């Protein structure tokens, strides 16, 4: 089976979030299951700068906005990738500084609609083997709004590949004006309530939903949630009417990159059976990396970490509200890594200024810091208001850093609350792996953290929770097999 996997980003070439991780790990898991995969993304400047050489597969002539674009399709090989990578090279649209979607100063590229319409058109052409490479995919698998038009461009093709579209986060719909739609001269037949039109504008994400043969999202709970007004962002009706082709498949994690026994980014390694002294030494390294002395008292105190975009969705405001009372009522310390809304950044930095030994803050991101935080913290804060899947809670489980999460989306599917057995005040249920609360409020978060801090003092129970957490299997193997079932035509099953 041949699969063309389209994404607007992929780690380690270019990454802004979880999509980049998935676009790396899932194709490799598919490859291990015997699938012939090609990974395709735009030829951003930052990607090309990392390459030593490439091969030109051919040129596509693409019409968009009344212009004819001559687009190179490049094939590259990279030591991190076990399959060929195809790049859609249009210098006018992709050869620029900044991240895939925004300028270095933070504002979205004003021509994003054109950029990703052209990318989607190129993917669709290659899905029909337009370059006569003798490699026509059985499936084109695209992800999120940036590739939403791929399925639409394939809609009128005869003998087209199966179209699979994955929603990683419904909050980002790829919305653009009707005027922009007309300027791009996109097909008139798409413009209807049963097509790409969305309240007078057009949505690339909706195009992926409407025109794909299969829709997936990244956890079973999120697949149900997005069919409701609370989480549907106005698309709940569209999704509910297509529930027959909607399936939630839980994301996995790269268990080679995230393995406390071998992680090259950690100063000390440890395992589920031998957590200490490795985990405690990483805690010492984390404190010292943040300029805090690793005293006996600091090492004994619970350390709560968070790696996140600092935005309301992630519940950062709830944490900020709860911290002053937690600092008064406990000896807990906190460490944060991330960037986001300036208001939340400023509030965290103010807490750091008030409590420099107890609230550690890095307004940035690096893989090294993220791995050390996962290994060195005792608990991981992830009180997201919604979370399609989430990866950090999976990393945390693997590293024995017990997650504190709101019961939503993938968090609900992956973390089992530390409840006592019925009728017992000393024995936890065997499946418990973390701490879960139901209402996304600062008060509920505070109470749940207090519950976790209490258990932290009961070392026998805490050790049980850590062992169970680290025994969980969130590798990509199972998820890859589920995708392959969706790829396979019914007559071949």
N, C-alpha and C positions, 0 to 999 in steps of 0.2 A: 504494500500500500504506500502511495506517495502522498505527502502532506506538505503544502506550502503554508508556512506559519508566518503571519504578518504582524509586526508590532512597531510602534513608534519609538520604542526604546528597548535596550537589552543590556543587562549587566554582563561583563564589565566595560563594554564599549561606551555606553551612555545610559544614565539612570537618574530618574527623579523620584521614584517611589517603587512600590511593590510590583507594579507591572513589569519593570525591568528585571526583577528577580525571577518572576514567573516565566517571562519570555526566554530566559536562559535555561531554567531548570526543566520545564515541561518538555520542550523539544528534545533535550538529552534523555529524559525518561522515556519518551516515545521511541527514540533511536534504540535504546536498550531493549525495547520490546519488539524490535525488528521492523520498525516503520522507517521508510526512506524520507528524510526530512530536509527541506530547505528553509532557512530562516531569512526573512527579507525585512529590511528597514530602510529609512531614508539615509542618503550619504551626507550626513551632517559634517561640518568642518571638523568638529572634535573627533569624529569617528575616523575620517580619512587621515588625520594627523597621527593616528596610532598605528597605521598600516605601513608595512615595508613595501608591499607590492600588491597588485591586483590584476585580474584578467578581465578584458572587456568581452562580455557575452554578446553584446549587440546594442542596437539603438532602437528606441521606440519613438514614434511620432504621435504625440498626444495633443488633442485640441481642447483648449480650456480658455474661457474668457475671451473668445475671439482670436486667440493666439495659437500658433502651432509651436509646441515645445519639443525640441529634440533632446531626448532623455537617454543618457547612457545607463546600461545595466551592467554593473560590475560584479564579479565573483571574487571573494577573498577567502583566505584561510587564516585562522588565528589559533594560536596554541591553546586557548581556553575552550575552543569549540571543536566538537567531534564531527560537525557537519559543515558543508559549504554555507557561506553567508552571501546573500545577494543584496546589493545596494542600489537604490534608485537615485541616480546622480543627476540632479538639476541644480546647477550652481546658483542660478538666480534665486531659487527658493530655499536652498538648504545650506549654502556656503556662507555662514554668518556666525558670529560669536553668540554666546548665550546658551540657554538650554533648549531642548527641542521645541518648546512652546512659547518661550518668553525671552525678551531682551535682557541683557546683563543688569539693567536698571529695574527689572521686575515686571514691566508691563508686557501684556500679551502681544505677540507679533500681529500687526493689523491684517496681514495676509494669510492668517492661519487657515481660513476656509479654502483658499486657493492651494496652499501648500499640501494640505492633506487630501483635498479632492484629487490633485494630481498624483499623489502617492497611491491612493486607492485605485485610481484608473490604471496605473502601471501594474499594480498587483493583479487586478482583474485580467489584464492583457496577458501577463505571464501565467495566470491560471488557465488560460486557453492556449498556452504554448505558442504565443505570438512570435517568438524568436526562433521557432523550429529547433529547439534544443533536444528534441526527442525525450523530453521529461515533462509530461503533463500530469499535474496532481489529480488524485482522486478526491482530495479535500482541500479547500482553502479555509484555514482557521485564522480569523482576525479578532482583534481585541479592542474594545473601548471606542470612543467616538472618532478617534483619529483614523480608524480603518472602517468606520461604519458604512461608508459608501462602496466598499469592495463588493459586498453582496448585491447592492443595487446595480452596479456596473455589469455584473454577471447575469442579471435577471433575464435578459432577452437572448442570451447565448444558447445555442443548441449544443447538447451533450456537454453541459457545463459540469464542473466539479461540485461536490456537495459543499454547501456553505455553512460553516459553523462560526458563531459569533459569541464571544465571551464578554460579559459585563463585569468589569472589576469594581466600578464605583458609579452607581447611577446618578450621583450628585453632579457629575461632569457630563453634560449632555451634548457638547459641541453645537451650541446654538448660534445661529447667524441669521441676518435679516433677509427678508424677501428680496430686497434690492441687491444684496450680495449674491443671492441665488440667481437672479436674472443676469447680473454682471458676469457670473461664471458660465452662463449659458448651459446650465445643467438640464437634463432632459425634462421637457414640459410634463411628460406623463407621470413623473414622480410627484408632482405638486398636487397633493390632495390630502384629506384627513386620513386616508388609507395608505398614504405614502409618507413623504418626509415632512409635510407641513405640520407645524406645532404652534398653535395659537398665533398664527400670522407670520411666524418665522419658520426657519427650517432647522431640523435637528439631525446631525449625522448619526448620533446614537440611535435615534428612532429608525433611521434607515437600516441599521444593522438588525434591529429587532424585526422590522417588517419583512425584509427581503431575505433573511437567512432561513435555512432549512431547520437548523437547530440553534437554540439560544441556551447558553450556559451562564451560570454565575458561580461565584467562588466559595459558596458554602450552601448547604441545604436550607438553613434557617433564613439566609438572605434571599434565597429564591422565593420563599413564602412572603417575606417582609415587603419586597418590592412590588408585590401585587396589592398592597394596602395604601391608603392615602397618606399615612404617616411617613412612609419610606419611598413612595412611588414617584415623587417629584412631577406629578401630573401625568405620568406614563403608566399608572397602575391599571387603568382600563385597557390600554393597549397590551400590557403584559398579561393581564387576567384572561383576555380573550385568546391569548396564545400560550396559555399554561400547558397545553398539550405538547408543545415543543420546547418548554423551559425546564431545565434541570440544574440543580445545584450540585457542584462537585467541589469538595474541599481542596483548597490549595495544599500542596506539600511544601517541604523545605529542602534545601540542598544539604543533605546530611554529611557531605564531605566538608563543605565550607563551614558548617555549623556543627562542630564536633568537639566537645571540651577535652577529649583525649588527644586530639591531634592538631587543634586550631593553631595555625602559625602566628596568629595575631595575639595570642595569650602568652604572658610571661611564664605561667604555670599551668600544667595540664592536670586533669582529674577525670574520674569516671563515676558512674552510678554507685559502684561498689566501694570505691576509694575516693570519696569526695574531698576529704581533708588529708593533708594540709593544703592541697592545691587550691581549693575554692577560697579558703581563708587567706591564702597568700595573694590571690588575685584581688581580694577585698582590700588588702593592705596596699597593693599597687594602685588600685583605683582611688583610694583616699589620697595617697601621695601625689598621684597625677593631677589631683585637683587642689593641691597645696594644703592639704589637711594632714596633720600628724597622725600616724597610725598607732595611737596610744592603745594601751590595754583596754581602756574604757571605750574608745571609738571602735575598736575591733569587735567588742562584745555587743555594742549597740546595734539594733537592726538598721540596715541600710536599704532604703527604697529608691529604685532607679526608674528612669523613664527616658526612652529614646523616641522622639515623635516630632511631627510637624506641630508647631504650637498654634493650633487653631481650635475653635469651639467644638468641632466635631469630635476631637480627641479628648474632650473633657478637661482641658488644661485649666479652665476657669474654676471647675469644681475642686481641683487639687490646690490651686492657689488660695481658694477660700478656706480649705480645710487645714492647711499647713500651720497657721499661727496657733490654733488650738492644739494640734498634735505636738507642736514643739513644747507647749506648756505641760501637756498631760503625759508625755512619754519622753524617752531618751532617743527616739528615732531620728535618723539623719536622712537627707535626701540628695540625690544627684540627678541632674537633668542635662540632656543633650538634644539640641534641635533648634530650628529656626521657624519663624512663622509670623503671626500678626505682631506688629510692633508693640501693641498694647500689652500682650502677654509676655513678650520678651522683656519689656520694661518692668513689669510686675515681678517677674522672676529675678531679674537683676537687683531690684530693690530688696527682695527677701535675702538675696546673697549678701548684699551690703549690710543688712541688719544682723544676719546670722551667718557670717562667713565660714564658721567651722561646722555648720549644720545643714546649710542649703547651698549645694555646689551647682554651678550653672555654667554650661558652655553653649553659647549662642552660635553653634556651627554644627557640622556633622563630618564624621570620618568613620570609615569601617573599623579602624583600629580602636577608636573610642567606644563605638557601639559594641564591639565584641567584648572589650574589657568590662564595660558596664553590665552586660548580660552575665558575665562570669563572676564579677565581684560583688554584685548586689545580692541581698537576701530575698527581696521581693521586687516585682516589676509592676509599675502602675500603668494600667490601660483602661481607664473608665470611659471609653468612647461612647458617645451618644448613639452612633451607629457604626458598624464595622463589617463590611462585606465578608471579609475572611479574617484579615489580620495575620501578620507573620511574626511579629515580635513576641506574642504570647507563646507561639510554637518554639521560637528560639529559647525563650525563658524556661519552658518546660524541659527542654533538652539540656539546659545548663543548671537545672536544679534551683532556679530562681523563681519562686512561686508567684504566679500572676494574680493580680487583683483586678477584676474586670466587671464591666456592666454586662448583664445578660442580654446580648443582642448579636445577631448575625453569626459570624464564625466564632466569636468569643463564646457564645452559648454552646456551640457545637464541639468545642475543644477543651474547655476548662470545666472540671467537675468540682462543685463547691465542697469545702471541707466541713461537712455536717457530721454530727455524731450519730452513731447507730441508734435506732429506735430504742428508747428506754435506757440509754447509756449516757453518762457524762464524761467517760474516759476513753471510749473507743470510737475512732473515726470510721466512716464507711471506707471499704477497701479501695474504691475507685477514685477517691478524692485527690485532686491535683492542685487546687488553688482556692481562690476566694471570689465569690460571685454575688453581686447585688442586683436588685430588680429595678429600682427607680433611680434614674440618672440625676441625683441631687447631691449637693455637697454634704448634706447631713447623712445620707445613706452611705456615701463613700467613706466619710469619717468613721461611722460605726463599723464598717467592714474592715477598715484598716486597723481599728482598735481590736477587732476580733482576731485579725492576723497577728497583731503584736502580742496578744495574750498567748496564742499557740506557739509563737516563736520562743517563748520562755519554757515551753514544755518540750524538751529536746527529743524525747522518744517519739512524740507525735509529729514533731517537725521533720525528724529523720524519715518517718514513714511517708509523709507527704512528698519529700524530696525524692525518695526512691521511686515512688509510684509515678511522679511527674517525669523522671528521667527514663522510665521504662516505656513511655508512650512512643508509638511508631507513627510519625508524620512524614515519612519519606514519600517521594513522588510515585513509587511503584503502583500502589493501589489506584491513585487518581489517574495515572496514565492509562491503566487498563479500562477505567470507566470511560475515558475519552475515546479510546479505540472502539469500544462498543457503539458509541454515538457515530463515529466515523463510518462504521461498517454498514453497507446497505442491508436491509432486512433479508433479502434473498440469499445473502452470504452468511448470515448468522446460523 
